Amino acid sequence: RMDIDDHQPPDFYVKWASIPGEQVHQSGLGWQPVYPMDNLGVISIGFLLSDPREAVVWRGPKKNGMIKQFLRDVHWGDDGLD
């Protein structure tokens, strides 16, 4: 299951999942999401900003491109997003 919420501040999920200070890492398989629990992978633009409190206002193609990039370039595990 996947949930996309692009109406929260970039640091919302970082705080919500109690994972401040975590970072997304790049590997040969793609970006590695942060796992606050074994069965919950989290990716947020807040992990990629130098200041996660920085406002990000994207609409239309830019917003859709970010969502596609998260789907394409994040390695969600061997089971993927089934």
N, C-alpha and C positions, 0 to 999 in steps of 0.2 A: 504494500500500500504506500502511496505517496501523497503528500499534502504540499501544495504550493501556496504560500501566502506572501504576496508581495506588497501588502499594505501595512506592514509593521516596520518599525525602525530597524536598521541593519543589526543592531546588537540585541534585539528582542529574543531570538532563539538561543543566542549565546547565554543570556541571563536565565531564560526559561529552563533550559536543560542543565543549568548549573555547571557550565563548562567555560567560564571566563578564562582567558589566557591560553586556551587551546588553539591550535593552528591546523589548517588543512595541509597535508603533505603530498608532494608529487612523487609518483612512482612510475615504473614502466607500464603499469596498467592504467594510470590516470590519477586524478586527484583522489586522495583517501579521505572519506568523510570522518568526522569525529563521532565516536560511539560512547555516549554517556551511559548506555545500557547495552547488553549483548545484542538485543534485537531492535535497536534504534540508531540508525545512522543519520547524522545531521550535517547538512551543508548550508552555509549562509554566506551571503556577500560580506557580512560582518567579519568573517574569518579572513577575508582577503584585503580588507582595508587597513591602512596604517592606523586609523582611528575609527573603531567600530561604531562610535557615536555619530560619525559623519553622515549627513543626509545624502541619500541616493534617490534621485528622482528620474526614473526611466519610464518611458511610455512606448507603446507601439513596437516597432521592429527591434529597438534596443532591449526592451524588456523581454520580448519573445526570444531574442538571441541568447540572452543570459539563461533563460529556462532551458533552451535547447542545449546550450553548452553544459549546464549542470547534468542534463540527462545523458549526453554523449560522452563527456570527459571525466565524469566521476565514476570511480569503480565501486559499485554498490555491493560487491561480494560475488561469490560464485553463482548465487541464485538470481542476481540482478534485481529487477523491480517486478518480479512475477506477482 
